[in-house]
Amino acid sequence: MNSLVIRTARTALIGVSALAVLLLVPAGTLFYWQAWAFIVVFTISTNAIGVYLLLKDPALLQRRLQFGPAAERGAQKIISSLSIVGFLGVMVFCALDYRFGWSQVPPAVSLLGNVLVALGLFIDLLVFRENTFGASNIRVEQGQTVVSTGPYAIMRHPMYAGVLVMAVGVPLALGSWWGLLLIGLLMSVLVWRILDEERVLKTELPGYTEYTQRVRYRLVPHVW
């Protein structure tokens, strides 16, 4: 447990430092209040999830810490690489947008963006409460079963729905209308990940094919 606490704290510290560098250096100023607000909201939200998992489901926390291309297989290595580079690129772009004044985003919209970031991460917390196998990588664990309760009764990939809500909130929180265009492009990577993940689950997780017949929508109810 102590090693897991240390590893989680180290990951959180590295994450905060990386966010500050990614946003403040391209912005060319420390007085980028939208960046600071986003860092606070994102850090509090993700750390709240980390503390909850540490106390309630340390096995899932351990799984969540195994992320990135090295933890994936097949096409997911490419998908994971594109997702990470793309998301980091969005934040750098938003900071450059702030620096050069490409967008004029009202403060109220930036605050709304932070609400969406927190909401998206809260949706993910609800998913983790329902599904102890909600790892960061695509794999079927021993003893894993299909989860069809809670948000999984509405859509097949509620964790990615939370990611989608958060992703839309990021450029708004950082004061960039143009960043929304990049998020739109990144959605194609998310669709690719979902389709490839479903291929794996249908092959390796008993009952998943039947589940897809009961729950029609993957990401957005009544849309897809």
N, C-alpha and C positions, 0 to 999 in steps of 0.2 A: 504493500500500500504506500509506504514512504517513497519508494522509487517512482511510483506512479504520480504521486503528488509533486515530486521534484520535476519529473518530466513534463507534467502538465503546466506547472508554473514557468518552466523554461520556455516551453512553446508559446505561452501567452506573452512573456517578456519579449521574445524574438519577434512575435507578431506585431506588438505595439511599436517596437523600434522600426520594423520594416515599413509599417504604415506611415510613420512620421517622415521617414526618408523619401518614400515614394510620392508623398503628397507635398511636403514642404520644400524639398529641393527643386522640383520642376516649377513650383509656384514662385520660387525666388523670394519668398518672404516667410517670416514666422507669424505674420498677422493675417493669416488665411483662416478666418474664424469658422468657415464651413468645414474645413479639414479637421480642425480641433473638435468641433461638435460631432462630426462623424466618427472620429477616433474614439471619443468618449462613449458614444452610443454603441458602436460596434464592439468595443472592448468589454463594456459592462454586460452586454447581451451574450457574447460568446463565453465570457467567464462564468456567467450565471449558469449556462448550460453545462460547462465543465464542472462546476461545483456540484450541480444536481447529479450528474452522472457519477462523479467521484463518490458521492454519498449513497446513491440509490442503485447504480448499475456500473460498477468499475470495469466489468468485462466489456461493456459497450464502449466505455471511454478508451479502453485499451485498443479496441478496434478502430475507433475514430482517429486515434493518433497515428495509425498506419495509413498514410495517404500519399498521393503523388504517383507519378508514372512507375516508379520502382515497385510499388505495391500492387500494380495492375497486371493484366495479362492481355495478350492479343491486341485488338484494336483499341481497347481501353487505355493502353499506354499512350497512344497518339491523342486520343480524346482528352485524357487527363492533362497532357502537356499543353494542348491547345487551350483548355479551360483555364489553367493557371496563368499561362502567358497572356491570354486574352483579358482575364479579369484584372491582372496587374497593369496591363496596358491601358485599360479603361480608366483606372485611377490616375495614372500618369497623364493621360490625355485630358482628363477633367482638371487636373492641376495646371496644365498648360493653358487650357481654356480660361481659367481664372487669371493667369498671368498676363495673357494677351487680350483679355476682354472680349472673347468671341461671343459669349452668351451674357444675357442680362436676366438673371433669375432672381425673382423677388425673394426676400428672406423667408416669407411664409412658405414658399414652395420648398426651400431648403429644409425647413423644419418638417414639412410633410414628408420629404424624402427620408429623414431620420426616423420618422414614425414607421414608414414602410420597411426600413432596414430592421428595426426592432420587431415589427410584426412578422416579417419573414422568418427571423430567427426563432420567434416564439412558436410559429407553426412547426418548425423543425423540432423544437423541444417537445411538442405534443406528439410528434411522430416517434421520437426516441422513447417516450413513455409507453407507447403502444408496441413498439417493435425493438426488442433488444438486439436484433441482428442488423440494425441500420448502420452498417459500417461505411467507411469512406471509400472503400474499394468494392469491386464487383466480385463476389464469391459466395458460394453456398456453404455454410458451416454445417458441421455434424450436428444433427438434432434440430436443424432449422425447419420451421413449418411456415405455411402461408398465413399471413396476417390479413384478416378481412374485416377487422373491427375498427372503430374510431374513424380517423380520416381515411383509412384504407377502404372503408365502405363507400366512400364518395368517389375517390380516384385511386388509380393504381400506384401513383408515384407522388404522394403528398410531400415528401421531403424535397423533391425538386420543385414542387409548387411553392414551397417556402423560399427556396433559392431564387425562383423567378421573381417573387414579390420583393425580396431583398435587393436583387440585381437592378430592378427598375428604380428602387429607392436610392441606390448609390450615386448615380450622376446628378439626380435632383438634390440630394443632400450636399453634394460637392459644388453645386451651382453651375451645372453644365447641361444645357439643352442638347448639345451635339453629342454628349456622352450617351444619350438614349439611343442614338443611331448605332453606335458600337455595340450596345447591349442587344439591340435587335439582331445584329450580325452574329453575336455569340449564341443566340438562341438556337441557331442551326446546329451548333456543337452539342447543346443540351438535348436536342431531338435525336441526334445521332447516338448519344450516350444511352438514352432511354430505349431506343429500338434495339441496340446491341445488348443492353442489360436484359431486356425481355427475351431475347433469343437464348441467352444463358439460362435464365430462370425457367423457361419452358422446357429446356433440355434437362436441367439438373435438379429442379425443385419440384417434388411430387405435388400435384394439385394446382400448380400455378396456371396451367392452361385452362382448367375449369374456372379458376378465379377470374381470368380475363374475360370469360364469357358472361360472368355475373356482373362484373364492374366494367362498363364499356369504356369509360374515359380515362386516359392516361394522366393528363396534367391539368387541363382546364375543363370542368364539368360543362357538358353540352356543346363543347367546341372540339376537343381532341383528347 
